[in-house]
Amino acid sequence: MAEIIKRLPALPAERALRVISGRWKPVILYHLFDAPKRLSELKRLIPDISQKVLIQQLREMEEHGLVHREIFRQVPPRVDYSATALGLSLQPVLLALCEWGQRHAAELNELDRIAECVIKPRPLPAPIAKAEIAANPTLR
C-alpha cells in the first residue's frame, strides 16, 4: 500500500484525479454508494468490465481508502465490497462531474448520445477528523 500512496502527486487536485481516474472507478463507486456488493453483483451490474480489471480497480480503490473489502469466513467464502466514508464523500464530486458532462454534451449538441445522471445522493458521513486520518494511513 505504501508504494501506491507514495506514487500519488503532491498537488491535491492532481492527487484526487489520480485516485478516481480510469474508466471504471467512478462506475464501481456509483454501484457501491447504495449498499455493499459482492464481486459477482458488480460484474453483473457492469457487464463490459473484465473480472481481472474489476478486481484490479477494487484493489486500487481499497489501497486508496475508498473501498472496504470484508471477507466472511463461510463455505463457500463470501467477500463484500462497500464504499468507505472517504469513498462516499465522492458522491457530490461524481454528481457534479456527471452534470458537467451533460452540460458539455449540450454545448456540442450531443445530448442524444449521453445517458442521464443517475447518482442518487444519500446523506454523507460525518467529516473525517484529522486524528482519524493520522491514525489510519489509508485515509491519507
ABEGO torsion letter per residue (X at the ends): XAAAAAABBABAAAAAAAAABEAAAAAAAAAAAABBBBAAAAAAABAABBAAAAAAAAAAAAAAGABBBBBBBBOBBBBBBBBBAAAAAAAAAAAAAAAAAAAAAAAAGAAAABBBBABBBBBBBBBBBAAAAAABAAAX
